[in-house]
Amino acid sequence: MTPARWSAVLGAAQAVAGAVVCARLARGRRRRPPLRPAPAGARSGVSVVVPARNVSVVVPARNEEERLGPCVSAALADPAVREVIVVDDESTDGTARLAASLGATVMRGTPPPEGWVGKPWAVHQGLAAAKGPVVVTLDADARPRPGLFGALAAGLEEFDLVSAGPRFVCDGPVEQALHASFLATLVYRLGPIGAATPPPPHRVLANGQCLAFHRSAMLAADGFARVRGHLADDVALARTLAADGWRVGLLDAGDLLVVDMHDSVAGVWREWGRTLALADVTGRGRQAADLAVVWLSAALPVARLLAGRATPLDVGLLGVRLLLAWALRGSYERPGPGLLLSPLLDPATAVQLTRATYRPRRTWRGRSYGPPRPLGPLSGGGTGGGR
C-alpha cells in the first residue's frame, strides 16, 4: 500500500472513530437527574418514602486499616442504615479491630473457594448475613455523605440494581491528569453515565465501589456466585443481571459519594489502568473495536500534534477531547489544571489499556486467579483478565 493510500485509509478510519465518539457523547445531552438526599423522593411521578434503618451496608475489606475508618463512620451515622457489616477478608493488619471499635459488625471471611475471586466471595458472605431488605455494598475507600443511602433506596423504585458514580479525589495535577485520561477512555468506549436511554446488556456499566439492590432479589438471582471468577465483577454482575431483565442504573452521585482510590500516580497507572480494560467481560471483537476508537480519536491526534503533523481532523478531535475534559470537572472533588492537561497523556493511557486488554494480570491483593468463565452471548464469548 502506498503512503498516500495508507494515509487515506487511516483518515477514513479516524473519521469513523470520531463519529462514533461524538454519537456516544451526544447521549449525555439527555441524562437522568443525579441522586439527591431523599428521605422522601419521587421516581416516575410516584412519591417514595424511604423507611429509616432499612439498609444493610456490606464492606468487603482486605488490609484496609488505613482507609476504612471514614467509610464505616459515615455509614453508621446515616439514619437509613440498619447495620454495617465489614467482611474481613483474611486481613493481616488491624482492619477487623478498627471496624469493631467503630461499631460495625465484623464478619471473619473464609478463604475464597476454588474458582472465586476474593471480592465477590466476601460480598457473597456479607449478603448472606445482612438483615435489611436493601443492601448497599461499599468499597473501603468510599466516603459516603449524608443522604446517600436513602437516595440509593429510593432509586430502587425505578431500578433493580443501582450503582453510584462518585466524585474522585486526586492528589496533585499529575495524578488528576492521568486519572482523567483513563476516565476519558471509558467515556469514549461506553458513553457518559446516567444516559436516559439504557444501553444493551453487553454494554451496561456499573461501579462496584457502590452498589444497591434488594437483598431478596439478589439472593434469588445468586448474582455474585454467577460472576465469581471475574475480577471486573461489578460490570460482570450488571451485564449478567441486565441480560436477565434487571433494570440497571449507573447514576451520578457526585454530591453524595467521594472516593479516594489511589495514593500515587503509580497506583493510578498500575491498578486503574488495568481495571478499565474490562477484558474479562468484553468479547474479543468488541475489545478490538473499543481500542481502535481510543487510539484513532484520542491518542493519534495528540501524537500528531506533538510531532507537528496534526491534520484538520486531528484538531477537531482534540477540540472534542478538551470539551470532554471540561465536562469531567464534575467528576472530581477538586478539579484543577490536571483535567485540561489530561489529553496529553492519552497516548500513554492507550498503551496501558492495550496492554491490560491483551496481556491481563490475574492478581489482586496478593492472590492469583485463573481465567473466569465467559459471561455467555452478551459478552461476545470473550474471556481473559482485567482487574
MOBELFEN-V814834 format. One record per backbone hydrogen bond with DSSP energy under -0.5 kcal/mol. CO is the residue of the C=O (numbers start at 1). NH is the residue of the N-H. E is the energy in kcal/mol with one decimal. If there is no record, write none. Layout:
# MOBELFEN-V814834
co:CO nh:NH e:E
co:CO nh:NH e:E
This chain:
# MOBELFEN-V814834
co:2 nh:6 e:-2.9
co:3 nh:7 e:-2.5
co:4 nh:8 e:-2.0
co:5 nh:9 e:-2.4
co:6 nh:10 e:-2.7
co:7 nh:11 e:-2.4
co:8 nh:12 e:-2.3
co:9 nh:13 e:-2.5
co:10 nh:14 e:-2.5
co:11 nh:15 e:-2.1
co:12 nh:16 e:-2.1
co:13 nh:17 e:-2.5
co:14 nh:18 e:-2.6
co:15 nh:19 e:-2.1
co:16 nh:20 e:-2.3
co:17 nh:21 e:-2.3
co:18 nh:22 e:-2.4
co:19 nh:23 e:-2.2
co:20 nh:24 e:-2.1
co:21 nh:25 e:-2.9
co:22 nh:26 e:-1.9
co:23 nh:27 e:-0.6
co:24 nh:27 e:-1.1
co:24 nh:192 e:-0.6
co:25 nh:28 e:-1.8
co:26 nh:29 e:-1.8
co:27 nh:30 e:-1.3
co:29 nh:31 e:-0.6
co:30 nh:196 e:-2.8
co:39 nh:50 e:-2.1
co:41 nh:48 e:-3.1
co:43 nh:46 e:-2.0
co:46 nh:43 e:-1.9
co:47 nh:49 e:-0.5
co:48 nh:41 e:-2.4
co:48 nh:50 e:-0.6
co:49 nh:51 e:-0.7
co:51 nh:54 e:-0.7
co:54 nh:134 e:-1.8
co:55 nh:57 e:-0.5
co:55 nh:82 e:-3.5
co:55 nh:83 e:-1.2
co:56 nh:58 e:-0.5
co:56 nh:136 e:-2.6
co:57 nh:59 e:-0.5
co:57 nh:85 e:-3.5
co:58 nh:60 e:-0.6
co:58 nh:138 e:-2.2
co:59 nh:87 e:-2.0
co:61 nh:89 e:-3.1
co:64 nh:67 e:-1.2
co:64 nh:68 e:-2.3
co:67 nh:71 e:-0.6
co:68 nh:72 e:-2.2
co:69 nh:73 e:-2.6
co:70 nh:74 e:-1.9
co:71 nh:75 e:-1.9
co:72 nh:76 e:-2.6
co:73 nh:77 e:-1.3
co:74 nh:78 e:-0.5
co:75 nh:78 e:-1.1
co:78 nh:81 e:-1.7
co:79 nh:53 e:-1.6
co:80 nh:54 e:-1.1
co:80 nh:55 e:-2.0
co:83 nh:57 e:-2.8
co:84 nh:86 e:-0.6
co:84 nh:105 e:-3.0
co:85 nh:59 e:-3.0
co:85 nh:87 e:-0.7
co:86 nh:88 e:-1.0
co:86 nh:107 e:-2.9
co:87 nh:61 e:-2.5
co:87 nh:89 e:-0.9
co:88 nh:90 e:-1.8
co:88 nh:109 e:-2.1
co:94 nh:98 e:-2.6
co:95 nh:99 e:-2.4
co:96 nh:100 e:-2.3
co:97 nh:101 e:-2.1
co:98 nh:102 e:-1.4
co:99 nh:103 e:-0.6
co:99 nh:104 e:-2.2
co:100 nh:103 e:-1.0
co:104 nh:106 e:-0.6
co:105 nh:86 e:-2.7
co:105 nh:107 e:-0.6
co:106 nh:108 e:-0.6
co:107 nh:88 e:-2.3
co:107 nh:109 e:-0.9
co:113 nh:116 e:-2.2
co:117 nh:121 e:-1.7
co:118 nh:122 e:-2.4
co:119 nh:123 e:-2.6
co:120 nh:124 e:-2.3
co:121 nh:125 e:-2.0
co:122 nh:126 e:-2.2
co:123 nh:127 e:-2.9
co:124 nh:128 e:-1.6
co:125 nh:129 e:-1.2
co:126 nh:130 e:-1.2
co:133 nh:215 e:-2.4
co:134 nh:56 e:-3.0
co:135 nh:213 e:-1.9
co:136 nh:58 e:-2.7
co:137 nh:211 e:-1.7
co:138 nh:60 e:-0.5
co:139 nh:142 e:-1.9
co:141 nh:260 e:-1.7
co:143 nh:258 e:-1.6
co:145 nh:148 e:-2.1
co:147 nh:38 e:-0.7
co:147 nh:151 e:-2.1
co:148 nh:152 e:-2.4
co:149 nh:153 e:-2.3
co:150 nh:154 e:-2.3
co:151 nh:155 e:-2.0
co:152 nh:156 e:-1.0
co:153 nh:156 e:-0.6
co:154 nh:157 e:-1.8
co:155 nh:158 e:-1.4
co:155 nh:159 e:-2.3
co:160 nh:214 e:-0.6
co:161 nh:249 e:-2.7
co:162 nh:212 e:-2.7
co:163 nh:251 e:-2.5
co:164 nh:166 e:-0.7
co:165 nh:253 e:-2.9
co:167 nh:259 e:-2.6
co:168 nh:170 e:-0.5
co:168 nh:333 e:-2.6
co:168 nh:334 e:-0.5
co:170 nh:172 e:-1.1
co:172 nh:176 e:-2.0
co:173 nh:177 e:-2.5
co:174 nh:178 e:-2.4
co:175 nh:179 e:-2.6
co:176 nh:180 e:-2.9
co:177 nh:181 e:-1.8
co:178 nh:182 e:-2.2
co:179 nh:183 e:-2.5
co:180 nh:184 e:-2.2
co:181 nh:185 e:-1.5
co:182 nh:186 e:-1.4
co:183 nh:187 e:-2.0
co:184 nh:188 e:-2.7
co:185 nh:189 e:-1.6
co:186 nh:190 e:-2.6
co:187 nh:191 e:-2.5
co:192 nh:195 e:-0.7
co:194 nh:32 e:-3.5
co:196 nh:198 e:-0.6
co:200 nh:203 e:-2.4
co:201 nh:204 e:-1.2
co:206 nh:208 e:-0.6
co:207 nh:210 e:-1.8
co:209 nh:139 e:-1.8
co:210 nh:164 e:-1.6
co:211 nh:137 e:-2.4
co:212 nh:162 e:-2.4
co:213 nh:135 e:-2.8
co:214 nh:218 e:-2.2
co:215 nh:219 e:-2.5
co:216 nh:220 e:-2.1
co:217 nh:221 e:-2.0
co:218 nh:222 e:-1.4
co:218 nh:223 e:-1.3
co:222 nh:226 e:-1.5
co:223 nh:227 e:-0.8
co:225 nh:228 e:-1.2
co:227 nh:230 e:-1.8
co:228 nh:117 e:-3.0
co:231 nh:233 e:-1.3
co:232 nh:236 e:-2.4
co:233 nh:237 e:-2.6
co:234 nh:238 e:-2.3
co:235 nh:239 e:-2.7
co:236 nh:240 e:-2.3
co:237 nh:241 e:-2.6
co:238 nh:242 e:-2.3
co:239 nh:243 e:-1.9
co:240 nh:244 e:-0.9
co:241 nh:246 e:-2.6
co:242 nh:245 e:-1.3
co:246 nh:248 e:-0.7
co:247 nh:160 e:-2.6
co:247 nh:161 e:-2.0
co:249 nh:163 e:-2.8
co:249 nh:251 e:-0.7
co:250 nh:194 e:-1.2
co:251 nh:165 e:-3.4
co:252 nh:35 e:-3.0
co:253 nh:256 e:-1.9
co:253 nh:257 e:-1.6
co:256 nh:145 e:-2.7
co:257 nh:167 e:-2.2
co:258 nh:143 e:-2.9
co:259 nh:169 e:-2.3
co:259 nh:261 e:-0.7
co:264 nh:268 e:-1.7
co:265 nh:269 e:-2.4
co:266 nh:270 e:-2.8
co:267 nh:271 e:-2.6
co:267 nh:272 e:-0.9
co:268 nh:273 e:-1.6
co:270 nh:274 e:-0.5
co:271 nh:275 e:-1.7
co:272 nh:276 e:-2.3
co:274 nh:277 e:-0.7
co:275 nh:278 e:-1.5
co:278 nh:281 e:-1.3
co:279 nh:282 e:-0.6
co:283 nh:287 e:-2.5
co:284 nh:288 e:-2.2
co:285 nh:289 e:-2.1
co:286 nh:290 e:-2.8
co:287 nh:291 e:-2.4
co:288 nh:292 e:-2.2
co:289 nh:293 e:-2.0
co:290 nh:294 e:-2.0
co:291 nh:295 e:-2.9
co:292 nh:296 e:-2.7
co:293 nh:297 e:-2.3
co:294 nh:298 e:-1.8
co:294 nh:299 e:-2.1
co:295 nh:300 e:-3.1
co:298 nh:302 e:-1.0
co:299 nh:303 e:-2.4
co:300 nh:304 e:-2.7
co:301 nh:305 e:-2.2
co:302 nh:306 e:-2.7
co:303 nh:307 e:-1.4
co:304 nh:309 e:-3.2
co:305 nh:308 e:-1.3
co:311 nh:315 e:-2.2
co:312 nh:316 e:-2.2
co:313 nh:317 e:-2.5
co:314 nh:318 e:-2.4
co:315 nh:319 e:-1.9
co:316 nh:320 e:-1.8
co:317 nh:321 e:-2.3
co:318 nh:322 e:-2.3
co:319 nh:323 e:-2.0
co:320 nh:324 e:-2.0
co:321 nh:325 e:-2.3
co:322 nh:326 e:-2.1
co:323 nh:327 e:-2.2
co:324 nh:328 e:-2.0
co:326 nh:329 e:-1.3
co:327 nh:330 e:-0.9
co:328 nh:331 e:-2.2
co:329 nh:332 e:-1.4
co:331 nh:168 e:-2.8
co:332 nh:335 e:-0.6
co:336 nh:339 e:-1.7
co:337 nh:341 e:-1.6
co:338 nh:342 e:-1.0
co:339 nh:342 e:-0.5
co:341 nh:344 e:-1.5
co:342 nh:345 e:-1.8
co:343 nh:346 e:-1.6
co:345 nh:349 e:-2.4
co:346 nh:350 e:-2.3
co:347 nh:351 e:-1.7
co:348 nh:352 e:-2.2
co:349 nh:353 e:-2.6
co:350 nh:354 e:-2.2
co:351 nh:355 e:-2.5
co:352 nh:356 e:-2.7
co:353 nh:357 e:-1.4
co:354 nh:358 e:-2.2
co:355 nh:359 e:-2.6
co:360 nh:362 e:-0.5
co:362 nh:369 e:-3.0
co:364 nh:367 e:-1.5
co:367 nh:364 e:-2.4
co:376 nh:379 e:-1.8
co:376 nh:381 e:-1.3
co:377 nh:380 e:-1.2
co:379 nh:283 e:-0.6
co:379 nh:382 e:-0.9
co:384 nh:372 e:-0.6
